[in-house]
Structures are given as C-alpha cells and as structure tokens.
Amino acid sequence: MSRILTVIGGDRAIITLLANRDSGESCSSVNAKSREPTFRAVKDEAASLDGALLGMIAPPTPKRWLRVSEPLKDPASALLRRFTQNPSPTWSMAASMESSLRWIRNYGPRFLHSVSHDVRQRYAGSFLGSFWAFFYPLALLSFYATIYVFIFKVSAPGLSPQGYTVMVMAGLVPLLMFTETVSMGLSSVLGQKNLLLNTVFPAELLPVRAVAAGQVPSLSALLITVIAALWQGQTSLLLVLIVVPIVWILLLMFIMGLTWILSLVVLIVRDLQQAISIVFMGVMVLSPMAYTPEMVPQTIKFVLWCNPLSYYVLCFQSALAFGRWPDPLMLGIAAALGTGSFVVGLNFFRRTKFVFLDHV
C-alpha cells in the first residue's frame, strides 16, 4: 500500500516522497523541468515501513506541518498534483527571526571560513600575494584618473582637476564592484555543481560566497577613494559614515539578486560566460563615471537612466566628489532596484534550482 508524505517549508513543498508500505522502497519522484512523473530515487537510504521522510533537498527550514494522506490508488498522479501546488503558509515574525538566527548560527562560521579560503586561493602562488587586493584597484583608479584628467583633459562644472579626479574614482568604485563580483558569482554554481543539492552547505550560499570574496578589491578601491576625497576636502566625515555604507549595501543587494539568477541561467546558456564581458563594457561606457548627466545631450539622456548602475554611481559621486546628500529620487530608485533584485533573485534561485538539475 502506498502512502504519500509531504513536508512543507517556507515557500512551497520542499520534497514529496512516496514509499511502499510493504517493501519500504522509494517509488517515485518528479522531474522538476517537465513536471511529469519519473522514477528517480530522491535519496539512497531506504524508507521506513511507514514511508518516513528520507531527507530534504533544500536547506534546512522549520517544518511547519507534516501531513500524511490516505492510501492512494495512483501515487504518481498524486505526486505530480502535490508538486504543482504552491502553498503559502503564513509566517509569524517571531518564527522568521528564530529561523534566521538558527540559520546564521548553523552556517555562519562555515560561510566565513569558505570566503576566507576563496580570498586566499585567489592570490595563492603570486609573488605579491594578498597585496594584489590593494595594488590592483589602486593601479586601476590611477590609470583612469590619468586618462581623463591629463590626456583627455575633461572637466566637470564646479570641480577642480583634483575634485574631478575624485569624481572619476567615485564613479569607478561601483563599476569595479559590479564587474568583479558578477564575474565571480556567475560561475559559482557551475564550478561546484556537486553542491547544488547539498544540505550541509546550502546552494543559496554559493553565489553569496563568491560575491563576498569579490568585495576585497572593491573595498580597497572604496577606501582609497574615501581617503582621497577627505584629503582634498571634497566631502565630510558625516557623509562618508552615513551615505557610503547605505549605498554600498543597496548596490550589494542589487548585485546579489542578479548573481542568484545568472548563476542558474548559465547552467543552460553557457554563452553567457562569454557575453558578460560585452555587458560589462557597455555598462562602463553608459555609466556617468567621468561625466555628469548635464553633459549628456538631451536626445540620448534616456540611455543613461536605463542603466541601473547610473543611480549608484551618482549617489557615490554626490557624497564623495560634490560633498552633498544624494538626490532623494536617485537614492530611492537605487533602494528599489537593490531590494527588488534581492527579493526576486533569492526567490528565483530557491524555486527553480531543482529545474536545473537535468542540466548539471
């Protein structure tokens, strides 16, 4: 006699398992791509006599309820119907906070250790070692500042040559952060496909780990820019302590959501690894790194506002180069982009990572 057992987690049924009461052998799973019944075993361990749950594919989440149905005549069809359902249980604030704290306690130390390992591995074997995390952004900022200030002799209204140099550096920081972290996060799942269904280290943390490891050169560039802005008197300590961390976190959320999505899409569309360099080039050219929006002709200014990184670039430049609070509209759009990207990206990864199993 077959019985169906379902454990329902935070956003949908995490796993549904059929077991045979008499033999204890697992009977059916579901192909997440085609949503048609297949006969792939979910785990290798034998099910208990009553059809106990063998394991959870997704990262551990609080079990809200456990439901066992009546004996079924058509187990495969029932499993398919159960998979296509999308229950939305109501979560209490206390339960969500408790779950988050438990999650941090369980995975926090392991996550920090893996990030530290990735950073060391990136510079392992080089003569300068970890010094490259500081030397690379310093050389990049100096190169762009020299090109625009001394060779092209570009200037911005109301800024001295030194102030314009800070403006270029402040605009380059978010672009450096974007290109570094997205390029590393893009292959985070592809390079560690065996961890996609791992319950010891949740798959959601793979892109996060790559993005966190990519922050080292970006933070070095930000530190150099802040020191230059304070040294030249372009900004105040109050703006540095309030505006810069807020904009940085919003940009980090935007990149994190985008990385969650792209790290799965690249499993199917491998050409994305090559095309992303063209995207980086276009984003850098279309971002107001070395010019202000007033310097852009009115007929093509809409291209500037279609670039999501423009809002973060302008917020950094306002605080560090012009010494004023960012425009509320620019900051609001940056906050909406960051929050929206983070929420959409996380839900996309959690709901669709099983769909990509056949492409791993």
C-alpha positions in Angstrom: 0.0 0.0 0.0 1.4 3.4 -1.0 1.2 6.5 1.1 2.4 10.0 0.3 4.3 12.1 2.7 4.9 15.8 2.2 7.0 18.3 4.2 6.1 21.9 3.5 8.6 24.6 4.1 8.6 28.3 3.8 7.6 28.9 0.2 6.4 25.6 -1.2 6.5 21.9 -0.8 10.2 21.1 -0.4 10.1 17.4 -1.1 7.4 14.8 -1.7 8.2 11.2 -1.3 6.3 8.0 -2.0 7.1 4.8 -0.2 5.8 1.3 -0.4 4.4 0.3 3.0 5.2 -3.4 2.4 8.7 -3.3 0.8 9.9 0.1 2.1 11.3 1.0 -1.3 11.1 4.5 -2.7 8.7 4.7 -5.6 8.6 8.0 -7.4 10.0 11.5 -7.7 9.1 14.3 -10.1 11.1 15.8 -12.9 11.0 19.5 -12.0 11.7 20.5 -15.6 8.8 18.7 -17.3 6.6 18.3 -14.2 6.0 14.7 -15.3 6.5 11.7 -13.1 9.8 9.9 -13.3 11.3 7.1 -11.2 14.4 8.7 -9.9 15.2 8.0 -6.2 15.5 11.1 -4.1 17.9 9.5 -1.7 19.7 6.2 -1.5 18.7 5.4 2.0 15.8 3.0 2.4 12.4 4.4 3.6 11.0 3.3 6.8 7.9 1.0 7.0 5.5 3.9 7.3 7.1 5.9 4.4 9.2 8.3 6.5 10.9 11.3 5.0 14.3 10.3 3.7 15.9 13.8 3.5 15.3 17.4 2.5 16.9 18.7 -0.7 16.6 22.3 0.2 18.5 24.0 3.1 17.0 23.1 6.5 13.9 25.2 7.2 11.5 24.9 10.1 8.9 22.2 9.4 5.6 23.9 9.7 3.5 20.9 9.4 3.6 17.3 8.4 0.7 15.8 6.5 0.1 12.2 5.5 -2.7 11.5 3.1 -5.0 8.5 2.8 -3.8 5.5 0.8 -3.6 6.3 -2.9 -4.6 4.4 -6.0 -2.4 6.4 -8.3 0.7 7.5 -6.5 2.4 9.1 -9.5 -0.5 11.3 -10.3 -0.9 12.4 -6.7 2.8 13.3 -6.5 2.5 15.4 -9.7 -0.5 17.2 -8.3 1.3 17.8 -5.0 4.4 19.2 -6.8 2.4 21.7 -8.8 0.6 23.1 -5.7 2.1 26.2 -4.3 1.0 26.5 -0.7 1.7 29.8 1.0 1.6 29.3 4.8 1.6 32.4 7.0 4.8 33.0 8.8 4.9 34.8 12.1 7.6 37.4 12.7 8.9 35.6 15.7 9.3 32.3 13.8 11.0 34.1 10.9 13.5 35.7 13.2 14.1 32.5 15.1 14.7 30.7 11.8 17.1 33.4 10.6 19.1 33.3 13.8 19.3 29.5 13.7 20.4 29.6 10.1 23.2 32.1 10.8 24.3 30.1 13.8 24.4 26.9 11.7 26.0 28.2 8.6 27.7 31.5 9.6 31.1 30.1 10.7 31.3 27.7 7.7 30.4 30.5 5.4 33.1 32.9 6.7 35.7 30.2 6.6 34.8 29.4 2.9 35.0 33.1 2.0 38.4 33.4 3.6 39.6 30.3 1.8 38.4 31.7 -1.6 40.2 35.0 -1.0 43.5 33.2 -0.1 43.1 30.9 -3.1 42.6 33.8 -5.5 46.1 35.2 -4.7 47.9 32.0 -3.9 51.1 31.4 -5.7 51.6 35.1 -6.7 54.7 36.9 -5.7 52.8 39.8 -4.1 50.2 37.6 -2.6 47.2 39.4 -0.9 48.8 42.8 -1.7 47.2 42.5 -5.1 43.8 43.2 -3.4 45.1 46.7 -2.8 47.5 47.2 -5.6 45.1 46.3 -8.4 42.3 48.8 -7.6 45.0 51.5 -6.9 46.5 50.9 -10.3 43.1 50.9 -12.0 41.9 54.1 -10.3 45.2 55.9 -11.1 45.0 54.8 -14.7 41.5 56.1 -15.3 42.2 59.3 -13.5 45.3 59.9 -15.6 43.5 59.2 -18.8 40.6 61.6 -18.2 42.4 64.4 -16.3 45.8 64.7 -18.0 45.2 63.1 -21.5 41.6 63.9 -22.4 41.6 67.0 -20.2 38.0 66.5 -19.3 36.5 68.7 -16.5 33.2 68.9 -14.7 31.3 72.1 -13.9 32.1 73.3 -10.4 35.0 70.9 -9.8 38.8 71.5 -9.8 41.0 69.0 -11.5 41.6 67.3 -8.1 37.8 67.2 -7.5 37.2 65.8 -10.9 39.8 63.1 -10.2 37.8 62.1 -7.1 34.6 62.1 -9.1 36.1 59.6 -11.6 37.3 57.4 -8.8 34.0 57.6 -7.0 32.2 56.6 -10.2 34.6 53.8 -10.9 34.2 52.1 -7.5 30.6 50.7 -8.0 31.6 49.6 -11.6 34.6 47.8 -10.3 32.4 46.1 -7.6 29.8 45.1 -10.2 32.3 43.6 -12.7 34.4 41.8 -10.1 31.5 40.2 -8.1 29.2 39.3 -11.0 32.1 37.6 -13.0 33.0 35.6 -9.9 29.4 34.8 -9.0 28.4 33.8 -12.5 30.4 30.5 -12.3 29.9 29.9 -8.6 27.3 27.2 -9.1 28.7 25.9 -12.4 32.1 25.3 -10.8 30.7 23.5 -7.8 27.7 21.6 -9.3 28.0 18.8 -6.7 26.9 21.2 -4.0 23.7 22.3 -5.8 21.6 19.9 -3.7 23.9 19.8 -0.7 22.3 20.1 2.7 25.5 20.7 4.6 26.3 23.9 2.7 23.1 25.4 1.2 23.2 26.1 -2.6 21.9 29.6 -2.0 25.2 30.4 -0.3 27.4 29.6 -3.3 26.7 32.8 -5.2 26.8 34.8 -1.9 30.2 33.3 -1.1 31.6 34.4 -4.5 30.2 37.9 -4.1 31.6 38.2 -0.6 35.0 37.1 -1.8 34.9 39.7 -4.6 34.4 42.5 -2.2 38.0 42.7 -1.1 39.4 44.7 -4.1 36.2 46.7 -4.3 36.5 47.7 -0.6 40.2 48.6 -1.2 39.1 50.9 -4.1 36.4 52.5 -1.9 38.9 53.1 0.9 41.4 54.8 -1.5 38.6 57.0 -2.9 37.3 58.0 0.6 40.8 58.9 1.7 41.4 61.0 -1.4 38.0 62.7 -1.0 38.7 63.6 2.6 42.3 64.7 1.8 41.1 67.1 -0.9 38.2 68.4 1.2 35.6 67.2 -1.3 33.4 65.6 1.4 32.7 65.4 5.1 33.1 62.6 7.6 29.3 62.6 8.2 28.5 61.9 4.6 31.2 59.1 4.5 29.8 57.4 7.6 26.1 57.6 6.6 25.7 57.8 2.8 28.6 55.5 1.7 27.6 52.4 3.7 23.9 52.7 2.7 24.6 53.0 -1.0 27.2 50.2 -0.7 24.6 47.8 0.9 22.0 48.7 -1.7 24.4 48.0 -4.5 25.5 44.7 -2.9 21.8 43.7 -2.7 21.3 44.5 -6.4 24.4 42.5 -7.4 23.4 39.6 -5.1 20.0 39.2 -6.6 21.3 39.4 -10.2 24.0 36.8 -9.3 21.5 34.4 -7.9 19.6 34.5 -11.3 22.6 34.4 -13.6 24.4 31.6 -11.7 21.5 29.3 -12.6 20.8 30.6 -16.1 24.5 30.0 -17.1 23.9 26.3 -16.4 21.8 26.2 -19.6 23.1 29.2 -21.5 26.9 28.7 -21.4 27.4 31.5 -23.9 26.6 33.9 -21.1 30.1 33.4 -19.8 31.5 35.0 -23.0 28.8 37.6 -23.5 29.1 39.0 -20.0 32.3 40.8 -21.0 30.4 42.8 -23.6 27.8 43.7 -21.0 30.5 44.9 -18.7 31.9 47.1 -21.4 28.5 48.6 -22.2 27.7 49.3 -18.6 31.0 51.1 -18.0 30.6 53.3 -21.1 26.9 54.1 -20.3 27.6 54.9 -16.7 28.2 58.6 -15.7 31.7 57.7 -14.3 33.6 60.6 -16.0 30.8 62.9 -16.9 27.7 64.4 -15.3 24.1 64.0 -16.5 24.1 67.6 -17.6 26.9 66.9 -20.0 24.8 64.3 -21.9 22.7 65.5 -24.8 19.0 65.5 -24.1 18.2 63.3 -27.0 20.2 60.3 -25.6 19.9 61.0 -21.9 17.3 58.3 -21.6 20.1 55.7 -22.2 21.7 56.9 -19.0 18.6 56.3 -16.9 18.1 52.9 -18.4 21.4 51.8 -16.9 20.7 50.7 -13.3 24.3 51.3 -12.2 23.9 55.0 -13.0 21.9 55.6 -9.9 24.6 54.1 -7.6 27.3 55.9 -9.4 25.6 59.3 -9.0 24.9 58.6 -5.3 28.6 57.8 -4.7 29.7 60.9 -6.6 27.3 63.2 -4.8 28.6 62.1 -1.4 32.3 61.8 -2.2 33.0 64.3 -5.0 30.4 67.0 -4.6 30.1 66.9 -0.8 26.3 66.8 -0.8 23.5 64.4 0.1 22.3 62.3 -2.9 19.2 63.3 -4.7 16.2 61.6 -3.0 14.9 60.4 -6.3 18.3 58.8 -7.2 18.6 57.2 -3.8 15.0 56.0 -3.9 15.5 54.3 -7.2 18.7 52.7 -6.0 16.9 51.4 -3.0 14.1 50.0 -5.1 16.5 48.3 -7.5 18.5 46.8 -4.7 15.6 45.5 -2.7 13.7 44.3 -5.7 16.7 42.5 -7.2 17.5 40.8 -3.9 13.9 39.5 -3.3 13.3 38.4 -6.9 16.8 36.8 -7.2 16.5 34.8 -3.9 13.0 33.5 -4.7 14.0 32.6 -8.3 17.0 30.6 -7.0 15.0 28.8 -4.3 12.1 27.9 -6.6 13.9 27.0 -9.7 17.2 25.4 -8.7 15.5 21.9 -9.0 14.5 22.7 -12.6 18.2 23.0 -13.5 19.1 19.5 -12.1 18.9 17.9 -15.6 21.5 20.5 -16.9 24.0 19.9 -14.1 
